[in-house]
Amino acid sequence: MTPNAIHPGRFKTGSLLRHYKGGLYTVVGTCLIEATLQPGVLYKPHQGDSQDVTWMRPMAEIDDMVATAHGAVRRFVAVSDGGYLGSDVCA
């Protein structure tokens, strides 16, 4: 099986993302999920007790629409395009 190409687009390393529930996350990088060879996004939270944990989500899920009481919204929206690399943002 040939690995799927990773097209980071708005998920460039250092991009700041806001989750639809309000949390802020910095993109650490992109990856391939070993079991499926699908592209994924690695990201770290700016809030909570897991700031030292790197999370991974399939790229399709990062970019998908989520049903809310106010209609469908993107799961994550870009707050910055990758120029941000620090941890001085407060949620």
MIDO-656859 format. One record per residue: x, y, z of N, C-alpha, C, O in turn; residue in three letters. Coordinates in nm, 3 decimals. Atoms other than C-alpha are relative to their C-alpha. Layout:
BEGIN
PT;npx;npy;npz;capx;capy;capz;cpx;cpy;cpz;opx;opy;opz;code
PT;X;Y;Z;X;Y;Z;X;Y;Z;X;Y;Z;Ala
...
//
This chain:
BEGIN
PT;npx;npy;npz;capx;capy;capz;cpx;cpy;cpz;opx;opy;opz;code
PT;0.084;-0.118;0.000;0.000;0.000;0.000;0.088;0.124;0.000;0.181;0.133;0.080;Met
PT;-0.077;-0.123;0.008;0.138;0.342;-0.096;-0.054;0.101;0.101;-0.175;0.121;0.109;Thr
PT;0.048;-0.100;-0.095;0.124;0.606;0.177;-0.071;0.114;-0.071;-0.032;0.154;-0.181;Pro
PT;0.071;-0.114;0.055;-0.124;0.885;0.115;0.085;0.125;0.018;0.153;0.141;0.119;Asn
PT;-0.076;-0.125;-0.009;0.033;1.222;0.044;-0.059;0.087;0.110;-0.180;0.096;0.127;Ala
PT;0.044;-0.093;-0.104;0.021;1.466;0.332;0.003;0.139;-0.059;0.106;0.186;-0.106;Ile
PT;0.012;-0.137;0.046;-0.102;1.808;0.230;-0.041;0.083;0.121;-0.161;0.098;0.148;His
PT;0.034;-0.068;-0.124;-0.079;2.015;0.548;-0.092;0.119;-0.016;-0.171;0.147;0.075;Pro
PT;0.090;-0.113;0.020;-0.254;2.321;0.400;0.001;0.092;0.120;0.104;0.150;0.154;Gly
PT;0.010;-0.088;-0.116;-0.377;2.516;0.700;0.051;-0.066;0.128;0.039;-0.008;0.236;Arg
PT;-0.050;0.072;-0.118;-0.222;2.259;0.936;0.152;0.000;0.003;0.213;-0.100;0.042;Phe
PT;-0.145;-0.011;-0.002;0.137;2.381;0.900;0.051;-0.003;0.143;-0.018;0.042;0.235;Lys
PT;-0.063;0.001;-0.131;0.371;2.326;1.193;0.001;0.143;0.055;0.040;0.237;-0.014;Thr
PT;0.006;-0.130;-0.066;0.322;2.613;1.437;-0.133;0.070;-0.013;-0.156;0.169;0.056;Gly
PT;0.132;-0.063;0.013;-0.032;2.697;1.324;-0.076;-0.010;0.131;-0.069;-0.111;0.202;Ser
PT;0.084;-0.002;-0.119;-0.263;2.794;1.606;-0.143;-0.028;-0.043;-0.196;0.040;-0.131;Leu
PT;0.137;0.040;0.033;-0.605;2.627;1.591;-0.092;0.021;0.119;-0.049;0.006;0.234;Leu
PT;0.101;-0.009;-0.106;-0.923;2.692;1.789;-0.102;-0.112;-0.026;-0.157;-0.122;-0.136;Arg
PT;0.100;0.106;0.006;-1.148;2.392;1.858;-0.138;0.062;0.010;-0.153;0.168;0.071;His
PT;0.134;-0.058;-0.002;-1.520;2.450;1.813;-0.054;0.018;0.141;-0.148;0.096;0.161;Tyr
PT;0.042;-0.018;-0.139;-1.560;2.416;2.192;0.081;0.109;0.070;0.056;0.139;0.187;Lys
PT;-0.071;-0.115;-0.053;-1.310;2.700;2.243;0.147;-0.018;0.031;0.218;0.082;0.043;Gly
PT;-0.140;0.022;-0.035;-0.974;2.538;2.323;0.095;0.041;-0.111;0.060;0.037;-0.229;Gly
PT;-0.105;-0.036;0.095;-0.652;2.654;2.157;0.104;-0.110;-0.006;0.140;-0.169;0.096;Leu
PT;-0.096;0.108;0.023;-0.402;2.410;2.006;0.104;0.046;-0.101;0.071;0.119;-0.195;Tyr
PT;-0.106;-0.027;0.096;-0.067;2.441;1.827;0.031;-0.128;-0.076;0.050;-0.234;-0.016;Thr
PT;-0.036;0.114;0.083;0.006;2.210;1.536;0.149;-0.029;0.018;0.233;0.059;-0.002;Val
PT;-0.138;0.044;-0.018;0.325;2.014;1.610;0.056;-0.051;-0.133;0.174;-0.035;-0.161;Val
PT;-0.041;0.051;0.130;0.336;1.853;1.266;-0.105;-0.089;-0.059;-0.214;-0.104;-0.004;Gly
PT;0.089;0.097;0.062;0.174;1.607;1.033;0.066;-0.137;0.007;0.185;-0.148;0.035;Thr
PT;-0.052;0.136;-0.012;0.214;1.231;1.028;-0.081;-0.093;-0.091;-0.181;-0.052;-0.151;Cys
PT;0.079;0.106;0.061;0.098;0.908;0.868;-0.039;-0.096;0.110;0.044;-0.134;0.193;Leu
PT;0.048;0.096;-0.098;-0.115;0.677;1.079;0.046;-0.138;-0.045;0.011;-0.182;-0.154;Ile
PT;-0.065;0.124;0.040;0.075;0.349;1.076;-0.098;-0.106;-0.049;-0.073;-0.170;-0.151;Glu
PT;0.093;0.109;0.033;-0.226;0.115;1.064;-0.072;0.023;-0.132;-0.106;-0.073;-0.201;Ala
PT;0.081;-0.028;0.118;-0.404;0.294;0.778;0.075;0.077;-0.109;0.027;0.086;-0.222;Thr
PT;-0.078;-0.087;0.087;-0.136;0.514;0.615;-0.076;0.125;-0.041;-0.043;0.188;-0.142;Leu
PT;0.073;-0.124;0.022;-0.387;0.800;0.629;0.077;0.115;0.065;0.145;0.094;0.166;Gln
PT;-0.067;-0.113;-0.061;-0.253;1.150;0.700;-0.065;0.041;0.131;-0.187;0.030;0.148;Pro
PT;0.047;-0.046;-0.130;-0.283;1.283;1.052;0.065;0.131;0.037;0.160;0.175;-0.028;Gly
PT;-0.053;-0.125;-0.051;-0.217;1.602;1.245;0.035;-0.020;0.147;-0.046;-0.072;0.224;Val
PT;-0.045;0.005;-0.139;-0.016;1.619;1.569;-0.019;0.139;0.058;0.018;0.238;-0.005;Leu
PT;0.026;-0.131;-0.058;-0.119;1.898;1.807;0.007;-0.005;0.152;-0.013;-0.110;0.213;Tyr
PT;-0.013;-0.012;-0.145;-0.071;2.022;2.165;-0.098;0.106;0.049;-0.116;0.209;-0.015;Lys
PT;0.093;-0.098;-0.058;-0.325;2.200;2.387;0.074;0.113;0.072;0.187;0.097;0.117;Pro
PT;-0.051;-0.115;-0.076;-0.267;2.541;2.544;-0.069;0.011;0.135;-0.038;0.102;0.211;His
PT;0.077;-0.009;-0.123;-0.503;2.472;2.834;-0.017;-0.138;0.062;0.011;-0.239;-0.002;Gln
PT;0.026;0.127;-0.066;-0.591;2.204;3.084;0.124;-0.062;0.059;0.231;-0.002;0.061;Gly
PT;-0.110;0.069;-0.068;-0.372;1.950;3.259;0.079;-0.091;-0.094;0.162;-0.169;-0.047;Asp
PT;-0.070;0.086;0.095;-0.248;1.780;2.939;0.084;0.080;-0.098;0.103;0.038;-0.213;Ser
PT;-0.076;-0.085;0.090;-0.035;2.061;2.794;0.130;-0.065;-0.046;0.187;-0.025;-0.147;Gln
PT;-0.123;0.068;0.039;0.266;1.827;2.784;-0.026;-0.124;-0.084;0.067;-0.199;-0.113;Asp
PT;0.039;0.117;0.080;0.076;1.564;2.582;-0.019;0.043;-0.145;-0.082;0.146;-0.173;Val
PT;0.024;-0.023;0.142;0.087;1.553;2.202;-0.113;-0.090;-0.045;-0.110;-0.211;-0.023;Thr
PT;0.117;0.074;0.048;-0.243;1.448;2.047;0.011;-0.019;-0.151;0.082;0.056;-0.218;Trp
PT;0.004;0.027;0.143;-0.306;1.302;1.700;-0.145;-0.023;-0.040;-0.221;-0.089;0.030;Met
PT;0.134;0.022;0.055;-0.620;1.313;1.491;0.015;-0.015;-0.150;0.094;0.056;-0.212;Arg
PT;-0.004;0.010;0.147;-0.675;1.196;1.134;-0.033;0.135;-0.062;-0.123;0.206;-0.015;Pro
PT;0.019;-0.130;0.062;-0.655;1.497;0.904;-0.145;0.023;-0.043;-0.196;0.134;-0.032;Met
PT;0.140;-0.014;0.042;-1.005;1.430;0.772;-0.090;0.043;0.116;-0.186;0.116;0.096;Ala
PT;0.079;-0.038;-0.117;-1.142;1.465;1.127;0.032;0.142;0.046;-0.057;0.213;0.094;Glu
PT;-0.037;-0.137;-0.037;-0.948;1.786;1.196;-0.079;0.098;-0.086;-0.122;0.203;-0.038;Ile
PT;0.061;-0.090;0.098;-1.107;1.940;0.887;-0.149;-0.025;-0.020;-0.209;0.035;-0.109;Asp
PT;0.141;0.031;0.025;-1.458;1.795;0.922;-0.095;0.098;0.067;-0.053;0.183;0.147;Asp
PT;0.106;-0.083;-0.057;-1.784;1.962;1.014;-0.064;-0.074;0.116;-0.079;-0.197;0.112;Met
PT;0.059;0.057;-0.120;-1.944;1.906;1.354;-0.137;0.065;0.020;-0.150;0.187;0.010;Val
PT;0.134;-0.051;-0.025;-2.316;1.941;1.428;-0.006;0.059;0.141;0.032;-0.006;0.238;Ala
PT;0.018;-0.065;-0.129;-2.389;2.190;1.709;-0.144;0.051;0.007;-0.219;0.043;-0.091;Thr
PT;0.134;-0.057;-0.017;-2.705;2.351;1.848;-0.021;0.120;-0.093;-0.135;0.157;-0.122;Ala
PT;0.008;-0.117;0.086;-2.625;2.650;1.623;0.029;-0.033;-0.146;0.053;0.057;-0.227;His
PT;-0.028;0.042;0.137;-2.568;2.445;1.306;0.138;-0.063;-0.012;0.210;-0.077;0.087;Gly
PT;-0.128;0.067;0.024;-2.266;2.279;1.149;0.114;0.102;0.001;0.103;0.211;-0.057;Ala
PT;-0.120;-0.084;-0.005;-1.923;2.428;1.222;0.121;-0.090;-0.021;0.114;-0.211;0.000;Val
PT;-0.124;0.077;0.013;-1.566;2.320;1.147;0.050;-0.038;0.139;0.040;0.039;0.234;Arg
PT;-0.054;0.047;-0.127;-1.408;2.112;1.423;0.111;0.093;0.050;0.115;0.128;0.168;Arg
PT;-0.108;-0.092;-0.032;-1.098;2.337;1.414;0.003;0.111;-0.104;-0.022;0.086;-0.222;Phe
PT;-0.023;-0.111;0.092;-1.043;2.680;1.262;0.138;0.058;0.030;0.182;0.060;0.145;Val
PT;-0.133;-0.058;-0.016;-0.704;2.841;1.204;-0.010;0.139;0.060;-0.088;0.223;0.013;Ala
PT;-0.010;-0.132;-0.062;-0.624;3.137;1.429;0.123;0.070;-0.056;0.122;0.192;-0.073;Val
PT;-0.120;-0.053;0.067;-0.276;3.183;1.278;0.049;-0.105;-0.097;0.009;-0.221;-0.089;Ser
PT;-0.041;0.089;0.109;-0.100;3.029;0.980;0.132;-0.070;0.019;0.183;-0.131;-0.075;Asp
PT;-0.125;0.071;-0.021;0.215;2.894;1.137;0.112;0.087;0.046;0.221;0.037;0.076;Gly
PT;-0.103;-0.090;-0.050;0.407;3.202;1.241;0.011;-0.008;0.151;0.107;0.042;0.209;Gly
PT;0.004;0.008;-0.145;0.316;3.125;1.601;0.065;-0.130;0.047;0.025;-0.238;0.002;Tyr
PT;-0.066;0.120;-0.051;0.544;2.882;1.786;0.009;0.000;0.152;0.050;-0.100;0.210;Leu
PT;-0.015;-0.009;-0.146;0.531;2.999;2.149;-0.114;-0.062;0.075;-0.203;-0.124;0.018;Gly
PT;0.106;0.056;-0.085;0.315;2.899;2.441;-0.056;0.109;0.090;-0.099;0.081;0.202;Ser
PT;0.043;-0.110;-0.083;0.214;3.244;2.566;-0.146;0.037;-0.023;-0.188;0.145;0.019;Asp
PT;0.142;-0.027;0.023;-0.152;3.223;2.457;-0.080;-0.059;0.114;-0.057;-0.173;0.155;Val
PT;0.087;0.049;-0.107;-0.412;3.192;2.729;-0.139;-0.019;-0.056;-0.186;0.061;-0.137;Cys
PT;0.135;0.027;0.049;-0.752;3.039;2.666;-0.101;0.072;0.087;-0.221;0.062;0.063;Ala
//
